[in-house]
Amino acid sequence: MRVHRILRETAAEGPGLRYCVWVQGCSHHCPGCFAKDTWDSEKGRWIEIEDIKEDLRRAIQSAAGKRKDLEGLTLLGGEPFDQAQEAAQLAKEAKKHGLSVLTFTGYRLEELRKKGPAERKLLKRTDLLIDGPFEEEKKSFDRPLVGSSNQRFHFLTDRYKKEDIMSWKNSFEIRIDQDGRIWINGMGDLAGLRDYEKRRHSSNEISWD
């Protein structure tokens, strides 16, 4: 899988403590997107899917050792459905361990259902799908996890209910590496912080927290 970044533990990318994978490469290129450094499919780093699955298993064990079980896997980017086969394999591993799967996509659900078997497998293994491109003219942080009012929530299983997600509060996290690089993740009006982050690290490096 072509990966931009992985966080083993984050509480800012969906309900509970989550293992989060930002895929590298996006076919949408939405104007105003905060994640432009994930667009180029030639950047990031290629990581064997089996290595990511093993890292996920270690993250599950590590969290349990600290009495904070992982709640789920979050897939975003970039565009997870541009690497649907690999993303579906990772989602399968997450489900095997009882984790939920939250997937962000710039495609619409109706489009994805017309695509191939890999896309349908990823949909089948996703509990909550957040779909639709970011639309700058509809920018809004009134709802959790989304940045524009056109984006939709699809509860594809009974793992979560609408009220569970709508009561969740947006937040962001800031991490400082030993070499001084600053990483910011989460949801909110972070334009100024994003600009600062881009000045502090190159876009093709991955933080394995």
C-alpha positions in Angstrom: 0.0 0.0 0.0 1.2 3.5 -0.8 1.1 5.3 2.5 1.5 8.9 3.5 1.4 8.4 7.3 0.3 6.0 10.0 -0.6 6.7 13.6 -0.9 3.7 15.9 -3.0 5.5 18.4 -5.1 8.6 17.9 -8.3 9.9 19.6 -8.9 12.6 17.0 -9.9 10.5 13.9 -13.2 9.0 15.0 -14.8 7.5 18.1 -12.5 5.8 20.6 -8.8 5.2 20.3 -8.0 4.4 16.6 -5.2 3.1 14.4 -5.2 5.5 11.5 -3.8 5.1 8.0 -3.5 8.0 5.6 -3.1 6.5 2.1 -0.9 8.3 -0.4 -2.5 9.3 -3.7 -5.9 11.0 -4.5 -7.8 11.3 -7.8 -10.1 14.1 -6.6 -7.8 17.1 -5.9 -10.6 19.1 -4.2 -9.9 22.9 -4.2 -9.1 24.0 -0.7 -8.1 20.6 0.5 -5.9 20.6 3.7 -4.3 17.3 2.7 -2.7 18.3 -0.7 0.5 16.5 0.4 -1.4 13.2 0.1 -2.4 13.8 -3.5 0.7 12.6 -5.4 0.6 8.9 -5.9 4.4 8.8 -6.5 5.2 10.2 -3.0 4.7 8.6 0.4 6.2 5.2 1.0 5.3 1.8 -0.3 4.7 -0.6 2.6 3.8 -4.2 2.2 0.2 -4.8 3.4 1.4 -7.7 5.6 3.7 -5.4 7.4 0.9 -2.9 8.1 -1.3 -5.8 9.3 1.4 -6.9 11.7 1.9 -3.4 12.9 -1.8 -3.2 13.6 -1.7 -6.3 15.6 1.2 -4.9 17.7 -0.8 -1.7 18.2 -3.7 -3.7 19.5 -1.5 -5.5 22.0 0.2 -2.3 23.0 -3.0 -0.4 23.7 -4.4 -3.3 25.7 -1.2 -3.3 27.8 -2.0 0.2 28.7 -5.6 -0.6 29.5 -6.8 1.5 26.5 -8.2 -0.9 23.9 -8.2 0.1 20.3 -11.7 0.9 19.1 -11.1 0.8 15.4 -9.3 1.5 12.2 -9.7 4.8 10.3 -8.8 4.9 6.6 -8.4 8.3 5.0 -5.9 10.2 2.8 -5.6 10.6 0.0 -8.3 8.4 -1.3 -8.6 4.9 0.3 -10.8 3.6 -2.6 -8.0 4.4 -5.1 -6.2 1.5 -3.3 -9.3 -0.5 -2.5 -7.8 -3.9 -2.7 -5.1 -3.2 -0.1 -7.5 -1.1 2.1 -10.0 -4.0 2.0 -7.3 -6.4 3.2 -6.4 -4.1 6.1 -10.1 -3.6 7.0 -10.5 -7.4 7.0 -7.6 -7.7 9.5 -9.2 -5.0 11.7 -12.6 -6.8 11.7 -10.9 -10.0 12.6 -9.8 -8.4 15.9 -13.2 -6.9 16.6 -12.2 -3.3 15.5 -14.6 -1.0 13.8 -13.7 0.5 10.4 -14.3 4.1 9.5 -13.5 5.0 5.9 -13.4 8.5 4.3 -13.8 8.9 0.6 -14.3 11.6 -2.0 -16.4 9.3 -4.0 -20.2 9.0 -3.5 -21.5 5.8 -2.2 -23.6 5.4 -5.3 -20.4 5.5 -7.4 -18.6 3.0 -5.3 -21.4 0.5 -5.5 -20.9 0.5 -9.3 -17.2 -0.2 -9.1 -15.3 -3.5 -8.9 -15.1 -6.3 -6.4 -12.3 -4.6 -4.4 -14.4 -1.5 -3.8 -17.4 -3.6 -2.8 -15.3 -5.6 -0.3 -14.0 -2.5 1.3 -17.6 -1.2 1.6 -18.7 -4.5 3.1 -16.0 -4.2 5.8 -16.7 -0.6 6.6 -19.0 0.3 9.5 -19.2 4.0 8.9 -18.5 5.6 5.5 -18.1 9.3 5.2 -18.5 10.2 1.5 -18.3 13.1 -0.9 -15.6 15.5 -2.0 -14.6 18.5 0.1 -16.4 21.6 -1.4 -14.7 24.8 -0.3 -17.8 26.9 -0.9 -19.7 24.6 1.5 -17.0 24.6 4.1 -18.4 23.9 7.6 -17.3 22.3 10.8 -20.8 22.2 12.4 -20.8 18.4 12.3 -18.1 16.1 13.5 -15.4 14.6 11.2 -16.4 16.5 8.0 -15.2 19.7 6.5 -18.1 20.7 4.2 -21.9 20.5 4.4 -22.3 18.2 1.3 -20.4 15.3 2.9 -22.6 12.4 4.1 -22.6 9.8 6.8 -23.5 6.2 5.9 -24.0 3.7 8.7 -23.3 0.5 6.8 -23.5 -1.8 9.9 -25.1 -1.5 13.3 -21.7 -0.8 15.0 -22.5 2.9 15.4 -25.7 4.9 15.5 -26.2 8.4 14.2 -26.5 9.9 17.7 -23.2 8.2 18.7 -21.3 10.0 16.0 -23.1 13.4 16.1 -22.4 13.7 19.8 -18.6 13.1 19.2 -16.6 16.3 19.4 -14.0 17.4 16.9 -10.5 17.7 18.2 -6.9 17.8 16.9 -3.6 16.5 18.2 -0.1 17.9 17.9 3.0 15.7 18.1 6.6 16.8 18.1 9.2 14.3 16.9 12.6 14.1 18.5 14.1 15.8 15.5 11.7 18.8 15.9 9.2 17.9 13.2 5.6 18.8 14.1 2.6 16.6 13.1 -1.0 17.8 13.4 -4.1 15.6 12.8 -7.7 15.9 13.6 -10.6 18.0 12.3 -11.4 21.7 12.8 -10.5 25.0 11.3 -6.7 24.4 11.2 -5.6 26.4 8.2 -3.0 28.4 10.1 -1.7 25.3 11.9 -1.5 23.3 8.6 0.5 26.0 7.0 2.9 25.9 9.9 3.1 22.2 9.8 4.1 22.2 6.1 6.9 24.5 6.8 8.3 22.1 9.4 8.4 18.8 7.6 8.6 17.4 4.1 5.5 15.8 2.7 6.9 12.4 1.9 7.9 11.4 5.4 5.8 9.1 7.5 5.4 9.3 11.3 5.0 5.9 13.0 3.8 6.9 16.5 
